[in-house]
Amino acid sequence: MVSVKRDEETSPATGKKPSERSIQELFGNGIIFVDKPCGPSSHEVSAWVKRITGVQKTGHSGTLDPQVSGVLPVGLDNSTKILGTLLEDTKEYVGIIKFHANVSVEQVEKAFKKFTGEITQLPPVRSAVKRVPRKRKVYYLAALEYSGREVLFKVGCEAGTYIRKLCHDIGIFLGCQAHMLELRRTKAGGITEKETVTLQQLSDAMWLWKEKNDESLLRKTIHPLEAAVHLKKIWISDNAIEAVCTGAQLAAPGIIKLDDGIAEQEKIALLSLKGELVSIARAQASTKQMLEMQKGIATKTMRVILPRGTYPKHKKKEKSEQEKLETIANHESNATKV
């Protein structure tokens, strides 16, 4: 649900709805949900996307091992700024665990239940993080099919959970050893494998656009960067956008409407009234508090996304002669009282 703090229209002279961006604008502010194949590294896939599209810069979110396939968001140019936020999204995988001895259905279910919830993991020797025990959350872990010592499973987990290590620890728990045989990422945050495209499909879409001037397929392939951000939102006034883009914090008067349920210190997205992602910010108050606030800092900017100059700098309204006279009179009255 969205709560409206006040009514305000956005100027058609500045900014643009994400859905109305040209193909060239999407190259600068778009993201591709790649169906990564087994074999290449995530870095190699990102480099291939850069070569196919011809953009200056690409980056990927949530590294997948070479032998793991599935959802890999690849940002183009300016969209690489949001990849850090996507790294924190929850992930879903479908994989095969192979036990080194016969296990019963009851044993597997018992082990999966044991490893659902908050678990402690020691990252593997070959990992990009410090090798110390750390807490991670497994939201669900269920067996889908059984075939001898192999079990097809689905797991939803917090970012940074090592599924290979999870399979290893399950084997130790059952006293028979186990290892991950295959793995595919089926979801990253709100992005599902149904929305992904292969590198060949991307290449075909680029060929169709360049050779036939047909952008229909490319528009289904490159999404506005806003499509990848699944945070609670605050929509802000046109007058507040340039200030935020230059590093200022969002003050309460700049809020037009906002999602319900925002908590203090929660990471949120600031949007223009046209739906453009202005910045990623940290809420300094709850939804209820922000609706009541007339002044003060509502959010602190973490990462500016919208380029500066997209919206004009807000000019403060000059006081009328009557307001100036009233201000002078108030000062004189206060001085007399002192």
Protein Blocks (a to p, Z undefined) as FASTA:
>chain_A
ZZdfbdcdddfkggjdfklpcfklmmmmcccdddddehiafklmmmmmmmmnopabdcde
hiadfklgcjddddehjlmmmmmmmmmpccddddddddfbdcdfklmmmmmmmmgcjddd
dddfbdcbdcdddddddfbdcdfbdchjbccddddddehiafklmmmmmmmmnonopadf
bdcdfbghjacfklpccfklmmmmmmmmmmnopaklmmmmmccfklmpccddddddfklm
mmmmnopacdfklpmbdcehiaehiacddddfkopafbdcddfbdfklmmmpmgdcfbdc
fbdfbdghkaccdddddddfklmmmmmmmmmmmmmmZZ
